[in-house]
């Protein structure tokens, strides 16, 4: 039991550090919502896209991380888009709420070969709080330190920047998140100031050789933290099947590991989703594969959403890498 407690403390510190001023990235970006990954995706597509995501980590362990987020993005001009992210995150006795306001601009590098470049910027507003009123005496610490008083909270501002390159059905997104140091003046003790982290997301969408309505999409997501050089990778694969009206379903799987422990994965799990009449639902499950596996039922993520206000742009640079058939005229567009 003592070993479990020590592991939980270390794991909570690791994931808590990752989450400060940065939404926890699990598999919610795979729910056909790349905007979760980068502001560069704002305005790509033919709709106002709204997604609501709920994520619960390590179900069965008290005070395990829990997160809810709302994502919305849409095009405001032929080649530009904006987006909004609202989130609420809990990890033990830490709480953070925040918003991201994003802008992206998309340009054509080469019309014939379908090469496009997108630039993205997000302004982040984050409120971080420690729930000191929930501190309880333990066997090791029978008396709460009387110096711990008042509301331990602080508000921070930060920025994310990103680039997205697309070549036909190939995509590569690179981002720098939290490029400013965090303000820690209101906290006592060791607090990380440098929360800069880098993310890369790449993949390719290709049709089945036997059916134009079937797509396969292998992808990879890498995250690297500048302060302590931690890094992790997701290897993903999706199968997507369309019908004649443009609705579709997909199934897939994700494999997450620390980059120095490829054969010792953190999580492994299936995922699936469906789009019907512009309503969207997706679910993913990640099975914990480490010392915590006997104490929890894994990480669960649910995404629901809707696409509104369809309006096709004249610029192909706002089209995505997956084909979608619309019932109204049978023409192939990308989303």
C-alpha positions in Angstrom: 0.0 0.0 0.0 2.9 2.3 0.8 4.3 1.7 -2.7 0.9 2.7 -4.2 0.7 5.9 -2.2 4.2 6.9 -3.3 3.4 6.1 -6.9 0.2 8.2 -6.7 2.0 11.2 -5.3 4.7 11.0 -8.0 2.1 10.5 -10.8 -0.1 13.3 -9.5 2.9 15.6 -9.5 3.8 14.6 -13.0 0.3 15.0 -14.5 -0.4 18.1 -12.4 2.7 19.8 -13.7 1.6 18.8 -17.2 -1.8 20.2 -16.7 -1.0 23.7 -15.3 -2.0 26.3 -17.9 -2.3 23.4 -20.4 -5.3 21.2 -21.0 -4.5 17.5 -20.5 -4.1 15.9 -23.9 -5.5 12.4 -24.0 -7.5 11.2 -27.0 -10.1 14.0 -27.3 -8.3 15.4 -30.3 -9.0 12.2 -32.2 -12.7 12.8 -32.0 -12.5 14.5 -35.4 -11.6 17.7 -33.7 -8.0 18.7 -34.5 -8.7 22.2 -33.0 -8.0 20.6 -29.6 -4.4 20.2 -30.7 -3.7 23.6 -32.3 -5.2 27.0 -33.1 -4.1 26.5 -36.7 -7.2 24.4 -37.3 -9.6 27.2 -36.5 -11.8 27.8 -39.6 -10.9 24.6 -41.4 -14.1 23.0 -42.5 -17.5 24.1 -43.8 -19.3 24.6 -40.5 -19.4 26.2 -37.1 -18.1 23.2 -35.2 -19.0 22.8 -31.5 -17.7 20.0 -29.3 -18.2 19.3 -25.6 -15.7 16.9 -24.0 -15.7 15.2 -20.6 -12.6 13.3 -19.4 -12.2 11.3 -16.2 -8.8 9.8 -15.5 -8.1 6.8 -13.3 -11.7 6.0 -12.5 -11.9 4.4 -9.1 -9.2 6.5 -7.4 -10.3 9.3 -5.2 -9.6 12.8 -6.4 -8.2 11.6 -9.7 -7.9 14.2 -12.5 -11.2 15.2 -14.1 -11.7 17.7 -17.0 -14.5 19.3 -19.0 -14.0 21.4 -22.0 -16.0 23.2 -24.7 -14.4 23.8 -28.1 -15.9 25.9 -31.0 -14.3 27.2 -34.2 -15.6 28.7 -37.4 -14.5 30.6 -40.5 -14.9 34.4 -40.4 -13.5 35.1 -43.9 -12.5 33.2 -47.0 -9.1 32.3 -45.5 -9.4 33.0 -41.8 -11.0 31.4 -38.7 -11.5 32.0 -35.0 -12.0 29.6 -32.1 -12.9 29.5 -28.5 -11.9 27.0 -25.8 -13.4 27.0 -22.3 -12.3 24.4 -19.7 -12.6 23.3 -16.1 -9.9 21.0 -14.7 -9.6 19.3 -11.3 -6.6 17.3 -10.0 -6.7 16.5 -6.3 -6.9 19.7 -4.4 -5.9 21.8 -7.4 -8.4 23.6 -9.6 -8.0 25.5 -12.8 -10.5 27.2 -15.1 -9.7 29.1 -18.2 -10.3 30.2 -21.8 -8.4 30.2 -25.0 -9.2 32.7 -27.8 -7.7 31.6 -31.1 -7.1 33.0 -34.6 -5.8 31.2 -37.7 -5.1 32.3 -41.3 -4.7 29.8 -44.2 -2.8 30.3 -47.4 -2.2 28.4 -50.6 1.5 27.4 -51.3 0.7 25.5 -54.5 -2.7 25.1 -56.0 -2.0 22.2 -58.3 -0.3 19.9 -55.7 -2.7 21.1 -52.9 -0.1 22.4 -50.6 -1.4 24.8 -47.8 0.1 26.6 -44.8 -1.8 27.8 -41.8 -0.7 30.1 -39.0 -2.3 30.1 -35.6 -2.3 32.1 -32.4 -4.1 31.6 -29.0 -4.4 33.9 -26.1 -4.8 31.9 -22.9 -6.5 33.1 -19.6 -6.1 30.7 -16.7 -7.2 30.8 -13.1 -5.3 28.3 -10.9 -6.4 27.6 -7.3 -5.4 25.3 -4.4 -8.4 24.2 -2.3 -6.7 24.6 1.1 -10.1 24.3 2.8 -10.1 20.6 1.8 -6.8 19.8 3.4 -7.3 17.0 6.0 -5.0 15.7 8.7 -3.3 12.4 7.9 -1.4 9.8 10.0 1.9 11.2 8.7 0.7 14.9 9.2 -1.8 14.9 12.1 -2.0 18.7 12.3 -2.5 21.1 9.4 0.2 23.8 9.2 -1.6 26.9 10.7 0.4 29.1 8.3 -1.6 27.7 5.4 -4.4 30.2 5.2 -6.4 32.3 2.8 -7.3 31.4 -0.8 -4.3 30.2 -2.7 -5.2 31.4 -6.2 -3.6 33.2 -9.1 -4.5 34.2 -12.7 -2.1 33.9 -15.5 -2.0 35.0 -19.2 -0.1 33.2 -21.9 0.1 32.5 -25.6 0.3 29.5 -28.0 1.6 29.7 -31.5 1.5 27.1 -34.3 2.1 26.2 -37.9 0.1 23.7 -40.0 1.4 22.3 -43.3 -0.9 20.2 -45.5 0.1 18.4 -48.7 -3.0 16.8 -50.3 -4.0 14.4 -47.6 -0.9 14.6 -45.4 -0.7 17.0 -42.5 1.9 18.2 -40.0 1.2 20.6 -37.1 3.9 22.0 -34.8 3.0 24.2 -31.8 4.6 26.0 -28.9 2.3 26.3 -25.9 2.7 28.6 -22.9 5.5 30.6 -24.4 5.6 33.0 -21.4 6.8 32.1 -17.9 4.1 31.6 -15.2 3.6 34.2 -12.5 4.1 32.4 -9.1 4.4 35.3 -6.7 1.3 34.3 -4.7 2.6 30.8 -3.9 5.1 29.6 -1.4 7.3 26.6 -2.1 8.6 25.0 -5.3 6.4 26.0 -8.2 7.3 25.6 -11.9 7.7 28.9 -13.8 8.6 27.4 -17.2 5.5 25.7 -18.6 6.7 25.9 -22.2 5.9 22.7 -24.1 6.1 21.7 -27.7 3.7 19.5 -29.7 3.8 17.9 -33.0 0.9 16.1 -34.7 1.2 14.4 -38.1 -0.8 11.8 -40.1 -2.1 10.8 -43.5 -5.6 10.0 -44.7 -6.0 7.5 -47.5 -8.9 5.7 -49.2 -9.4 2.0 -49.1 -8.3 0.4 -52.4 -11.7 -1.4 -52.5 -14.1 1.4 -51.5 -14.0 5.2 -51.9 -16.3 5.5 -48.9 -13.7 4.0 -46.5 -10.7 5.9 -45.1 -7.8 4.9 -43.0 -5.9 7.4 -40.9 -2.7 6.6 -39.1 -1.4 9.5 -37.0 1.2 10.4 -34.3 1.1 13.0 -31.5 4.3 14.0 -29.6 4.5 16.3 -26.6 7.8 17.6 -25.1 8.1 19.7 -21.9 11.0 22.2 -22.1 11.6 22.5 -18.3 12.4 18.9 -17.4 12.7 17.3 -20.9 9.8 14.9 -20.3 8.2 13.7 -23.5 5.5 11.3 -24.6 4.0 9.9 -27.9 0.6 8.7 -29.0 0.5 6.3 -32.0 -3.1 6.2 -33.4 -5.0 4.5 -36.1 -8.6 5.2 -37.3 -11.0 3.5 -39.7 -13.8 5.8 -41.1 -16.8 4.7 -43.2 -19.2 7.1 -45.0 -22.7 6.6 -46.3 -24.2 8.3 -49.3 -25.7 11.1 -47.3 -22.3 12.1 -45.8 -22.9 10.6 -42.4 -20.1 8.3 -41.1 -18.8 6.2 -38.2 -15.2 5.5 -37.2 -13.3 3.1 -34.9 -9.7 3.3 -33.8 -7.1 2.7 -31.2 -4.3 4.7 -29.4 -1.0 3.6 -27.8 0.7 6.1 -25.5 4.2 5.8 -24.1 7.0 7.8 -22.6 9.6 8.3 -25.3 12.3 6.5 -23.3 10.0 3.6 -22.6 8.5 2.5 -25.9 7.8 -1.1 -24.7 6.3 0.0 -21.4 3.2 1.9 -22.4 1.3 4.3 -20.2 -2.1 3.6 -21.8 -3.6 1.5 -24.5 -7.2 1.7 -25.6 -10.0 1.7 -28.2 -12.1 4.6 -29.4 -15.2 5.1 -31.7 -17.4 7.8 -33.0 -20.4 8.6 -35.2 -21.7 11.6 -37.1 -25.4 11.6 -38.0 -27.3 14.6 -39.4 -24.6 16.9 -38.2 -24.8 15.5 -34.6 -21.6 14.0 -33.3 -20.8 11.5 -30.5 -17.5 9.8 -29.7 -16.1 7.7 -26.8 -12.6 6.6 -26.0 -11.2 4.4 -23.3 -7.6 4.1 -22.2 -6.5 1.2 -20.1 -3.8 2.0 -17.5 -0.8 -0.3 -18.0 1.4 0.4 -14.9 1.3 -0.1 -11.1 -2.0 1.7 -11.0 -3.8 -0.8 -13.2 -5.1 -2.8 -10.2 -6.7 0.2 -8.5 -8.7 1.9 -11.3 -10.8 1.1 -14.4 -8.9 3.4 -16.8 -9.4 6.8 -18.4 -12.8 7.5 -20.1 -13.5 10.4 -22.5 -16.8 11.3 -24.1 -17.3 13.9 -26.8 -20.7 15.3 -28.1 -21.1 18.0 -30.7 -22.9 19.6 -33.5 -22.0 21.2 -36.8 -24.0 24.4 -37.7 -24.2 27.0 -40.4 -22.7 25.2 -43.4 -20.9 27.6 -45.7 -18.4 26.4 -48.2 -15.3 28.6 -48.8 -14.0 29.6 -52.2 -10.5 28.8 -51.0 -9.3 25.2 -51.0 -7.0 26.1 -48.1 -9.9 25.8 -45.7 -10.6 22.2 -46.7 -9.5 19.4 -44.5 -7.8 16.1 -45.4 -10.8 13.9 -45.2 -13.4 13.6 -47.9 -17.1 14.0 -47.2 -20.1 13.5 -49.5 -23.0 15.9 -49.2 -26.4 14.7 -50.0 -27.6 17.9 -51.6 -25.5 17.7 -54.8 -23.3 14.6 -54.5 -20.2 16.6 -54.8 -17.1 15.6 -52.9 -15.8 18.2 -50.4 -13.2 18.0 -47.7 -13.8 18.8 -44.1 
